[in-house]
Structures are given as structure tokens and as C-alpha cells.
């Protein structure tokens, strides 16, 4: 029969063991590491743009439109999916304007301006629909347009979707998977002829996957970036007739 002192010692050991196990788990989590495997998205281009006259020196391409709204998230979904819905870029159109210049094979041939402010004209707005309708044109009276000759206006509408498939991640173990999809629709307007030229759409899809057993392996396509870079290349190819460069930032 155990003495009261021995029984008390046994009871005191149990909480200490739990605490040690907890600290061991925390340390293993910190030093487990992560292997990131970037992959390319599956991209589809739907081209409905008519033949256009190539850009000339001094021309300006105006980019404007609507960035996608961030997807709805809550702390539980973010945790159990290892943050697979968190890879969201909030300024795709601004990056598109920069990338068009980066992939241009003839630097200086044309300029690109990203316009955030739109004209306030009755009957025109971002909600305009129809195959030949173009939302309100950007405000071209701004100082940044005075140095060039606005030639083409490109209205871009971004859509971003993230759907959870497998929310079975509890750090530092588990599996999580969700699909990411980005759609960029570009509608082109000839400002000199005041004519709608058509549109083309770039769709990028990919599956974000995390497999973790202490060591985390993350497969993560960046559909927004892939769609944006492909759209920039399509714009340069169609508006200049030249083969675009690859983005050197990749």
C-alpha cells in the first residue's frame, strides 16, 4: 500500500509531464521547417479582339478597371486550411501596368498609365454591360497624361475565387487543399477612333495543397500573378505585333 507521500508525488508528476510534452511539441513545430513548391497555374486565353494598328512612339496605353474584392475569410477557415485562402494580391491592375512595360521588347516605344479616377458621365459606369459596351473612360485630363498621346484604353475586371476542398490541417500535422481561380477580362477601346475593339479573357486556375507531418510541404500556384503576367504579354503582343519578353522578376 502506497504511503500518502508517494501518492502525492505521483499526482504532482502528471502535470509536469504534460507541460514538458507541450514544450517539446512547440519546439518541434518551430524547427520542423517548410518546403515550398511553386507551380504554374493552368491558363486559358479567350481572344475576341479584332486586328489593331500597332502602337507608335509617343502613344500611351491607359489601364484602368476593377481589382477583385478579397475573399471572405474567418480565423477557423484560415487555420484549418493552413492559410490557403490568404495568398491574395489587392492591386493586380497596378502590377499589370508595370508588367506591360517589363515585357515590352522595345522599351520607350510607348508609355503605360494606370488610371484610378474615372470620368463622371451620366449613363456610363463600371456596371455597363453588353458585348460592345465599355465602362466609363478614365479621366484623361490628369497631368500624367499630358506628356503622351492616349491611344488605347484597356478596362480590366478581375475576379478571384477560392474554394476549400480539404480542411484537415491542425498544426503541425494534417492535409489542406483549396482551389484558386483568377479571371481577368480586358476590354480594349481605341481612343483616337472612339471605337470598341473587342476583348480577351485570361483564366488561371490552380490547387493549393499543404501536406504536413512536422515537415510542411506546400504546393502553391499564384493564379493572380500568373493571370496578370499572361495578360500583360497578350496586351504587348496584340498592340505592338511583337513577341513579348518574359517577366525577369520570376
C-alpha positions in Angstrom: 0.0 0.0 0.0 1.4 3.4 -1.1 2.1 6.0 1.6 0.2 9.3 1.3 3.6 11.0 0.4 4.1 8.7 -2.6 0.6 9.2 -3.8 1.0 12.9 -3.6 4.3 12.7 -5.6 2.7 10.7 -8.3 -0.1 13.2 -8.6 2.4 16.1 -8.9 4.3 14.3 -11.7 1.4 14.2 -14.2 1.0 18.0 -14.7 4.8 18.3 -15.1 4.8 15.6 -17.8 2.1 17.4 -19.7 4.0 20.6 -19.6 7.2 19.0 -20.8 5.3 17.3 -23.7 3.7 20.7 -24.6 7.1 22.4 -24.8 8.6 19.6 -26.9 5.7 19.9 -29.3 6.2 23.6 -29.6 9.9 23.2 -30.2 9.3 20.5 -32.9 6.8 22.8 -34.6 9.3 25.7 -34.7 12.1 23.6 -36.1 10.1 21.3 -38.4 10.6 23.5 -41.4 8.7 24.1 -44.6 9.3 23.1 -48.2 7.7 25.5 -50.7 7.0 24.1 -54.2 5.9 26.8 -56.6 3.9 25.6 -59.6 2.4 27.3 -62.6 -1.3 27.7 -63.0 -3.4 26.2 -65.7 -4.0 29.2 -68.1 -6.7 29.6 -70.8 -6.9 32.6 -73.1 -10.1 33.5 -74.9 -9.3 36.1 -77.6 -12.1 38.1 -79.1 -10.1 41.2 -80.1 -10.0 42.4 -83.7 -6.8 43.3 -85.5 -5.5 46.6 -84.2 -3.0 49.2 -85.5 0.4 48.8 -83.8 1.4 51.4 -81.2 3.7 54.2 -82.3 6.3 56.2 -80.5 4.7 58.6 -78.1 1.5 56.6 -77.7 0.1 56.0 -74.3 -1.9 52.9 -73.1 -4.3 53.6 -70.4 -5.0 50.8 -67.9 -7.9 51.1 -65.5 -10.7 49.0 -64.1 -11.7 46.9 -61.0 -9.5 44.9 -58.7 -11.1 41.8 -57.2 -12.5 42.0 -53.7 -10.7 39.8 -51.1 -12.4 36.5 -50.4 -14.4 36.1 -47.2 -12.3 34.6 -44.5 -12.5 33.8 -40.8 -9.9 32.6 -38.3 -11.2 29.0 -38.3 -11.0 28.5 -42.1 -7.6 30.2 -42.2 -6.3 27.8 -39.5 -7.7 24.5 -40.7 -6.7 25.2 -44.3 -3.2 26.4 -43.4 -4.0 29.8 -44.9 -4.7 28.6 -48.4 -7.1 31.5 -49.0 -4.6 34.1 -47.7 -2.5 34.4 -50.8 -4.4 37.4 -52.2 -3.0 40.5 -54.0 -5.0 43.6 -53.7 -3.6 45.7 -56.6 -3.5 43.4 -59.7 -4.2 46.3 -62.1 -1.3 48.4 -60.7 1.1 45.4 -61.2 -0.3 44.8 -64.6 0.6 48.3 -65.8 4.2 47.8 -64.5 4.5 44.3 -66.1 3.4 45.5 -69.5 6.5 47.8 -69.6 8.7 45.0 -68.3 7.7 42.5 -71.1 7.8 45.2 -73.9 10.7 44.2 -76.3 11.1 47.8 -77.4 11.5 49.9 -74.2 10.4 53.5 -74.8 8.2 52.8 -77.7 5.0 53.5 -75.7 4.0 54.5 -72.2 1.6 52.9 -69.8 -0.6 54.8 -67.3 -2.7 53.3 -64.6 -5.7 55.5 -64.0 -7.8 55.1 -60.8 -10.1 58.1 -61.3 -12.9 57.8 -63.8 -14.9 60.4 -65.7 -18.3 61.1 -64.1 -20.6 61.0 -67.1 -24.3 60.3 -66.9 -25.1 56.8 -68.3 -21.6 55.5 -68.0 -20.2 53.5 -65.2 -18.4 50.3 -64.2 -21.6 48.3 -64.3 -22.2 48.9 -68.0 -22.8 45.5 -69.7 -23.1 44.2 -73.3 -20.6 42.9 -75.9 -19.7 46.3 -77.1 -20.2 48.4 -74.0 -17.2 49.9 -72.2 -17.4 51.3 -68.7 -16.7 55.0 -68.0 -13.4 56.0 -69.5 -10.6 57.2 -67.2 -10.1 60.9 -66.5 -7.5 61.8 -69.2 -7.3 65.4 -68.1 -4.8 64.5 -65.3 -1.3 65.9 -65.6 0.3 62.4 -66.0 -1.4 62.0 -69.5 -0.2 65.4 -70.8 3.3 64.0 -71.8 1.9 61.5 -74.3 -0.8 60.7 -76.8 -3.5 58.4 -75.3 -4.1 55.7 -77.9 -5.8 52.7 -76.3 -7.8 52.4 -73.1 -7.9 48.9 -71.6 -10.6 48.2 -68.9 -9.7 45.2 -66.8 -12.1 43.4 -64.5 -10.6 40.9 -62.0 -12.5 38.0 -60.4 -10.9 35.9 -57.7 -12.3 32.7 -56.2 -11.0 30.3 -53.5 -12.9 27.1 -52.7 -11.9 24.9 -49.8 -11.7 21.1 -50.6 -9.9 19.5 -47.6 -9.8 21.5 -44.3 -7.9 18.8 -42.3 -4.9 20.7 -41.0 -4.1 21.1 -37.3 -0.5 22.4 -36.8 1.9 20.7 -37.2 0.0 17.8 -38.8 -2.6 17.3 -41.5 -3.7 18.0 -45.1 -5.3 21.0 -46.6 -6.4 21.8 -50.1 -8.3 24.5 -51.9 -8.6 25.7 -55.4 -7.7 29.3 -56.5 -9.1 30.8 -59.7 -8.4 34.2 -61.2 -10.2 35.6 -64.3 -9.0 38.8 -65.9 -11.3 40.3 -68.6 -9.7 43.1 -70.7 -11.8 45.2 -73.0 -10.0 47.5 -75.4 -11.1 50.9 -76.6 -9.4 52.9 -79.4 -9.4 56.4 -78.1 -8.5 58.1 -81.4 -11.2 56.5 -83.3 -13.6 56.3 -80.3 -14.4 52.7 -81.1 -14.6 49.4 -79.2 -12.2 46.9 -80.5 -13.2 43.8 -78.6 -11.9 41.9 -75.6 -9.9 38.9 -74.4 -10.0 36.9 -71.2 -7.3 35.2 -69.3 -8.3 32.5 -66.8 -5.7 30.9 -64.4 -6.6 28.0 -62.1 -4.5 26.0 -59.6 -4.8 23.8 -56.5 -3.1 25.0 -53.2 -2.1 21.9 -51.2 -0.4 21.5 -47.8 0.8 18.1 -46.5 2.3 18.3 -43.0 3.8 15.8 -40.6 6.1 18.1 -38.7 7.8 19.0 -42.0 5.4 21.1 -44.2 5.3 20.7 -48.0 3.4 23.5 -49.6 2.3 23.4 -53.3 1.0 26.9 -54.1 0.2 28.3 -57.6 -0.2 32.1 -57.7 -3.2 32.4 -60.0 -3.4 36.2 -59.7 0.2 36.7 -60.7 0.1 34.1 -63.4 -3.0 35.6 -65.0 -1.6 39.1 -64.7 1.6 38.2 -66.4 -0.1 36.3 -69.2 -2.5 39.3 -69.8 0.5 41.7 -69.9 2.1 39.5 -72.6 -1.1 39.3 -74.6 -1.5 43.1 -74.5 2.0 43.7 -75.8 1.7 41.0 -78.5 -1.7 42.4 -79.8 -1.0 46.1 -79.5 2.6 46.1 -80.9 2.7 43.0 -83.1 5.9 41.9 -81.4 6.9 38.9 -79.3 6.7 39.9 -75.6 9.6 39.2 -73.2 9.4 37.0 -70.1 9.0 38.8 -66.8 12.5 38.9 -65.3 11.1 39.1 -61.8 10.2 35.4 -61.9 
